[in-house]
């Protein structure tokens, strides 16, 4: 009887510690994520008032999936190489930001739109630019160094 009690206590302790820092995730987001990313590993969830984010690895690539607080999918992002950008997007970026060094490119595949985010810098500022397949460009964020 004593062994059963100790085993139950250990199980309860491990279960409590496993969920002590858990982020509350909407059931619909969990269900949607599980259906779309069955082979995902290294999954971590974060949330704020605006969205829920799952960061994970799928097919050897780090990705992020975003959901509304109600659990509806917003979109999925993943890092890409500059070579993977569409030709029009590359040309549009190069035309406006030819003196910038590209640091990172991200493909965001959203429910409402797909876009590429390019992070770049020069000697005086950092910029994140949103570029669409058709070559249209807008500044997402700009900061001075």
C-alpha positions in Angstrom: 0.0 0.0 0.0 2.9 2.3 0.9 4.5 1.8 -2.6 1.2 2.6 -4.3 0.9 5.8 -2.4 4.5 6.9 -3.2 4.0 6.0 -6.8 0.8 8.1 -7.0 2.6 11.0 -5.3 5.5 10.9 -7.8 3.1 10.8 -10.7 1.1 13.7 -9.3 4.3 15.7 -8.7 5.6 15.1 -12.2 2.2 16.0 -13.7 2.0 19.2 -11.7 5.6 20.2 -12.7 4.9 19.5 -16.3 2.0 21.9 -16.4 3.3 24.5 -14.0 4.5 26.9 -16.7 2.1 25.8 -19.4 0.5 28.4 -21.6 -3.2 28.2 -22.0 -4.0 27.2 -25.5 -7.4 27.2 -27.1 -8.7 23.7 -27.9 -9.5 24.7 -31.5 -6.0 25.9 -32.0 -4.6 22.7 -30.6 -6.9 20.6 -32.8 -6.1 22.6 -35.9 -2.4 22.4 -35.3 -2.5 18.7 -34.6 -4.4 18.0 -37.8 -2.1 20.1 -40.0 1.3 19.3 -38.4 1.1 15.7 -37.4 4.9 15.2 -37.6 5.8 18.4 -35.6 8.3 18.1 -32.8 9.8 20.5 -30.3 6.5 22.3 -30.0 6.2 25.3 -27.7 3.2 27.6 -27.2 3.1 31.2 -26.3 0.1 33.6 -26.3 -0.8 37.2 -25.7 -4.1 39.1 -26.1 -3.7 39.2 -29.9 -2.6 35.7 -30.9 -1.5 32.3 -29.9 1.8 31.1 -31.4 3.2 27.6 -31.8 6.9 27.3 -32.5 8.0 23.9 -33.8 10.1 21.8 -36.1 8.5 20.1 -39.0 10.5 18.2 -41.7 13.7 19.6 -40.3 12.6 23.2 -40.5 11.8 25.6 -37.7 8.3 27.1 -38.2 5.7 29.1 -36.4 1.9 28.8 -36.6 -0.4 31.6 -35.5 -4.0 31.4 -34.3 -6.5 34.0 -33.0 -7.4 33.8 -29.2 -10.6 32.0 -30.4 -8.4 29.3 -32.1 -8.8 30.3 -35.8 -5.7 29.9 -37.9 -4.0 33.2 -39.0 -1.1 31.7 -40.8 2.3 29.9 -40.8 5.7 31.3 -41.2 9.1 29.8 -42.0 12.6 31.1 -42.8 13.6 30.9 -46.4 16.7 31.8 -48.4 16.8 35.0 -50.5 17.1 32.7 -53.5 13.6 31.3 -52.8 12.0 34.8 -53.1 9.9 35.2 -56.3 11.8 37.2 -59.0 9.4 40.2 -58.8 9.8 40.3 -55.0 13.6 40.3 -55.3 13.6 43.0 -58.0 11.3 45.2 -56.0 13.4 44.9 -52.9 16.7 45.4 -54.7 15.3 48.5 -56.4 14.4 50.3 -53.2 17.0 48.8 -50.8 20.0 48.2 -53.0 22.4 49.5 -50.3 21.1 47.2 -47.6 22.4 43.8 -46.5 19.8 41.1 -46.2 19.9 39.4 -42.8 16.8 37.2 -43.0 13.8 36.3 -45.2 10.6 34.8 -44.0 7.6 33.4 -45.9 4.3 34.1 -44.2 1.5 32.0 -45.6 -1.7 33.5 -44.2 -5.3 32.7 -44.5 -6.0 36.1 -46.0 -2.6 36.8 -47.7 0.8 35.5 -48.4 3.8 37.8 -48.0 7.6 37.8 -47.6 9.3 39.6 -44.8 12.9 40.7 -45.5 15.0 41.9 -42.6 17.9 44.1 -43.8 20.3 46.8 -42.5 22.8 49.4 -43.6 25.1 51.6 -41.6 22.4 53.8 -40.1 19.2 51.7 -39.8 17.5 48.3 -39.6 14.4 47.7 -41.7 11.9 44.9 -42.1 10.1 45.1 -45.4 6.9 43.3 -46.5 7.0 42.2 -50.1 4.3 40.5 -52.1 4.5 38.1 -55.1 3.5 40.9 -57.4 6.5 43.1 -56.3 4.6 45.6 -54.2 6.7 46.6 -51.1 5.8 48.3 -47.8 7.9 49.0 -44.7 6.8 46.9 -41.9 9.3 48.2 -39.3 12.2 50.7 -39.4 14.6 51.5 -36.6 17.8 53.6 -36.3 21.0 52.0 -35.2 
